[in-house]
């Protein structure tokens, strides 16, 4: 059974801080890893990662994959209150798309 | 979210009652999914459709849950009778191709509370 584990499960920081969210996985026939942001609505797609060591970047958000150590990180720099959300990691593999429990990020003003 | 409409957004029912959710994606998506997201957990797959046919319903509690996709576009998910543990957000998603890989586009979800 494919497994995706995210840490921390919750995180509270102050505006302007930098945060790192972690996602580790144990799957069969890895295809790709996805990051989503979920506010009080639909999860919205952030990044798709398939190759190790290649950083994907979008504004203050960036992500990288390590296929040898089986993990990915999502970095958010200069956090803003609008970054408060649940960040979901998901992996496409033999069992289809498996989600982690998410990291609940709260940015305090 | 703009590509996948779900209704109703919120529903409160008592246990043993029935409920139905609708998913109306824009056309052109062969693969459609229903996920259940319980508070504090990630989405869990209930059922996957390819056009009109079911690809995977191994995690669907078939004694109470049913789903169908008519004409390969819209889909409905029904729960009858509902249990307390069915309280969750029910997410519909379609599969898009992004740079050669598959990405899911989700609807806003239907939040069910069973009392």
Interface residues (C-beta under 8 A of the other chain):
Chain A: X4 X6 X31 X32 X34 X36 X41 X42 X43 X44 X45 X48 X50 X88 X90 X92 X96 X97 X99 X100 X101 X102
Chain B: X1 X4 X40 X41 X42 X43 X44 X45 X48 X56 X91 X98 X99 X101 X102 X103 X104 X105 X106 X107 X108 X109
